[in-house]
């Protein structure tokens, strides 16, 4: 008898299930081994394995697992697949081979726990009785003392706003006593920002007089509808009398009101404070999930931004006046903070500008015997302070007998993070909290499951800093260390000011303007880590190659960067998150890089080297240096994006619009995309946010990144439809039935003689003594009342109508490939439009008799199928492709004006008459001078004059006798006439910035675009750029009429 047969009931079922799982895992392991053996046999060079190849193995294995393993065991099998390839990576690591990207694993969803215990459910009736008795007392009493008003104010905050922590009550009392300002935020939110002392978590580290560090986190106390009335009452009473009741008196009276008679020392034992959460959770129209209940009750670690940051958030900002150049982006240029004080700057040795981490890694990968002298030699370079400390640390590790592999691991773990976190710091005035901030920024980027190793490495680094640079003693290892969060929110005005500053740069090339703008857009909108953005490859962008409307980013590991965890792999939906104009900018930049066959999306100009994180940080620092936001880092954008997304997913659009520049339709689209069309109340909110952030659990998301949690939780709680009898409202705020009805006709329910408090919020707010925190340009009206959401928001082009240039070019190329017009146009075109475009393109390349004219398409171009060539000739050079976008941008502006459109149309006809593929010039005789100047003026509106070359040649023929003693003709330049013509041109076009030359045998004017190869020494070459642009305009002529 087997062991299984000796078991019965659930024990037998459990054993059978365990046996099946063991068999499935063993089977999966064997499949992985078989697939890997076959793969290695096929690919003999293990160092040349590409991401695509290994992803193909993962996909094939997944298909095999799906066929051979039961559905409920697939998550276990996928984990076994990951474990197998983790072992492969360990082996590759020992052989110094590049690591393979990790396969995904399945997540087993679990229902969130219910934090309400049985005692709380039983307490609901008691809590309801306490509130009902309070309402009765308010009706029976005609007057209230200041002591009673403060106590009832705290009672209301406990009962209707969710603040039941005695520490919070103490801080609220102190806030009132000190007459600190109440802030009016958004439309109707009244806020009291308070700081709470904590032993293990916060966003501010304050050093006391005794050199002790105190950690504080910020909470926003948002006042509910009933507390609002009591606040107005006590403010008026406080103004009338100077004496403010003592805290112990207030708490004692509060205990009497509740019926428990507690004091300051015994308030923590109050049943009402411990269990009242069940009361406000069950108020009508309140839909609070577990996470938001934990936020209100203090069980979820989270912090708002500080009071000073909130005040800064609602202030305006002018466009910064920083000056950027290509060198600032392409090289790591760090300016010393003390450069203005150093009188010897002119003779100072140039700083070490290379990537220090890369230099150290190169040394460690070389001859082991030479590592120490090479590190010592590197230390003699003019290093920045952070670079010097990193090299010194490596030397300490090496001289302490550590192996080279240990140094590599330590360097990879925190090297880049330390350089990025310290940047231009000189360390001379760095205190304990400065080091805490640096190390916590490093830790925040690490896998939560491997923090022990990260802290060990940080301890090693800090020991070296203490030894050589007198760094202060700080606690890093273990649970005694507080978690310090760098809390930041970025107003959309600051975001747009950064973009404006980049766009207005005069010494920054168009390429770097585009790159920096797109980087800023992705940082602000997507919440991606900077390493994820800079590691994006062109193949990581998926898009609809028919309609060119849907664009997504795939965030996954590659050779340039590794993700923190499997949860970091995700899809970012740019078409949903970006505004239309931002998406157009991204499309333009992406297709430029795609046309260049670039591997990485963000590289140095027309090179393959990816941009450096540090050079991007330097530009942000330069832009914000002289503003109130000089402390922002690239990671601050991630905090802001996740906080804003939490608002979008969980709050009313009218509130969201106060914090973002999305309109109501865009907010609805984003929310629908993440939650689905019918999820007005969803259990999936925070799962969607975790996926957006790329986090493995909600603890990280809430504790480190969501700084709007207080606002979200209170916003949901304030959906409660609270009412009070009219006579109580009159007692508290001194109003009348008529005043309330004049303010809002729905404020009063005459039948029951009660006031709907949510309808008089603004009325009460006007009476409360508070400071307004609102943007002047943030006043928006709801779109819901004017029509249903879901209207067509498509941006129509002034040049291409309802289509885009990419769509039209794709249509023509598909037809050139042999597709029928119907098939090529079926997905994205109205057939009549497609037919018009096709017939127009065909007519441009054929004469009336059906022969080819070769005016626009050269004889040398080869057909792709039996169909003739009809699409504009593609451009060859990267610089030309970049200028094409500039041309069509200018045309979009010009085509919006009927007058400009009418001026361009005859110039198109003139171009078509004169163009020819055998020459790149458009020529005019001197008799056609008027046409030439009109044509040039129009072309310079499309493409700036600095890109044009004008040839003015006065060449005459005269008879002569040649070498064979025969009559012949030769060209003679009439220099006087030529100089006169050139002078005349200068007078007519004084702002012309291009080339003016007299070379050429043609008698007249010749106009061409300067080739980008001019900068490479081939100055006489011309570009076909304008032929491409004007050919397109001829094809779409009439499409937007």
GIKAFEN-V624401 format. One line per field, one symbol per residue. ss: DSSP state (~ for helix, > for strand, _ for the rest). psi: psi as a letter, one per 40 degrees, with the letter a starting at -180 (. if undefined). burial: 1 if it has 24 or more other C-alpha atoms within 12 Angstrom, else 0. A space follows every 10 residues. Layout:
ss=???
psi=???
burial=???
This chain:
ss=___~~~__~~ ~~~~~~~~~~ ~~~~~~~~~~ ~~~~~~~~~~ ~~___~~~__ ~~~~~~~~~~ ~~~~~~~~__ ~~~~~~~~~~ ~~~~~~~~~~ ~~~~______ __________ _______~~~ ~~~~~~~~~~ ~~~~~~~~~~ _____~~~~~ ~~~~~~~~~~ ~____~~~~~ ~~~~~~~___ __>>>___>> >>>>>>>>__ >>_>>>>___ __>>>>>>>> >>__~~~~~~ ~~~~~~~~~~ ______~~~~ ~~~~~~~~__ ______~~~_ ~~~~~_~~~~ ~________~ ~~~~~~~___ ___>__~~~~ ~~~_______ _____~~~~~ ________~~ ~___~~~___ _____~~~~~ ~~~~~__~~~ ~~~~~~~~~_ ____~~~~~~ ~~~~~~~~~_ ___~~~~~~~ ~~~~~~~~~~ ~~________ _~~~~~~~~~ ~~~~___~~~ ~~~~~~~~~~ ~~~~~~~~~_ __________ __>>______ _~~~~~~~~~ ~~~______~ ~~~~~~~~~~ ~~~~~~___~ ~~~~__>~~~ >>>_______ >>>>>_____ _____~~~_> >>>~~~~__~ ~~~~~~~~~~ ~~~~~____> __>______> __~~~~~~~~ ~~~~______ ___~~~~~~~ ~~~~~~~~~~ __~~~~____ ___~~~~~~~ ~~~~~_____ ____~~~~~~ ~~~____~~~ ~~~~~___~~ ~~~~~~~___ __>>>~~~~~ ~~~___~~~~ ~~~____>>_ ___>>>~~~~ ~~~~~~~___ >>>_______ ___~~~____ ______>___ >___~~~~~~ ~~~~~~____ ~~~~~_____ ~~~~~~~~~~ ~~~~~>____ _>________ __________ _______~~~ ~~~~~~~~~~ ~~~~~__~~~ ~~~~~~~~~~ ~~~~_>__>_ _>>>_~~~~~ ~~~~~~~~~~ ~~__~~~>>> >>>_>>>>>> >_____>>>> >>>_~~~~~~ ~~~~~~~~__ ____>>>___ ___>>>>>>> _~~~~~____ _>>_~~~~~~ ~~~~~~____ _
psi=hiddeeiiad dddddddddd dddddddddd dddddddddd ddhdhdeehi dddddddddd dddddddeii deeddddddd ddddeddddd ddddefiiii iiiiiihhii hiihehiddd ddeddddddd dddddddddd idihiddddd ddddddddde eegehddddd dddddddefi hhhhiadehh ihhihhhide hiehhhhide fihhhiihih hhhidddddd dddddddddd idhhiidddd ddddddddee fiaddedeeh ddddeeddde deihehghid ddddddeeeh hiiiiidddd dddeiihihi fihiidddde ighhhidedd ehefddeihi iheihddddd ddddeahdde ddddddddde igiidddddd ddddddddee eiiddddddd dddedddddd ddbeheedeh addddddddd ddddeihdef dddddddddd ddddddddef iihihdiaee hihhhghiih iddddddddd dddehdehid dddddddddd dddddeeiid ddddehidee hiihedefdh hihhhiiadd iiididedhi hhgddddiid dddddddddd dddddefidi dhiihfiehi iidddddddd dddedfiefe eiideddddd ddddddddde iiddddeeei eiiddddddd ddddeidegd hieedddddd ddefididdd dddddheedd dddddddeeh giiiiddddd ddefaidddd dddheedhhd defihhddee dddddddihi hhgiideehi iieddeiiie ihehhhhdde beaidddddd ddddddeeii ddddeddeih dddddddddd ddddeiidee ihefddhide hiieaeiihe iihiididdd dddddddddd ddddeehddd dddddddddd ddddiheeie ihihiddfdd ddddddddde ddhideeihh hhhghihiii hadefihaii hhhgdddddd ddddddddgd eheahhieii ehgaihhihh ieedeeegee iiiedddddd dddddehede .
burial=0000000000 0000000000 1001101110 1100110000 0000010010 1001001100 1101100010 0011111111 1101100100 0000000111 1111100000 0000010001 0001001101 1001100100 0001111111 1111111111 1111110111 1111011000 1111111111 1111111101 1111110000 0011111111 1111111111 1111111100 0001101101 1111101100 0100001001 1111111111 1110011111 1111111101 1111111011 1111111011 0111110111 1111100000 0000000000 1111111011 1011000000 1101100110 0011111111 1111111100 0001001101 1111111111 1111111000 1111111111 1111111000 1001101111 1111100010 1101110000 0111111111 1111111111 1111100111 1111111111 1111111111 1111111111 1110011111 1111111111 1111111111 1111111111 0111111111 1111110111 1111110001 1111111111 1111001110 1111111111 1111111111 1111111111 1111111111 1111100000 0001111111 1111111101 1111111111 1111111111 1111111111 1110101001 0000001100 0001111111 1111100111 0111100101 0000000000 0000001111 1111111111 1111110000 1001100110 0011111101 1111100000 0011111100 0000000111 1111100111 1111111111 1101100000 1001101101 1101101001 1111000000 1111111111 1111101111 1111100000 0000000000 0000000100 1100100000 0101111101 0111111111 1100000001 0111111111 1111111011 0
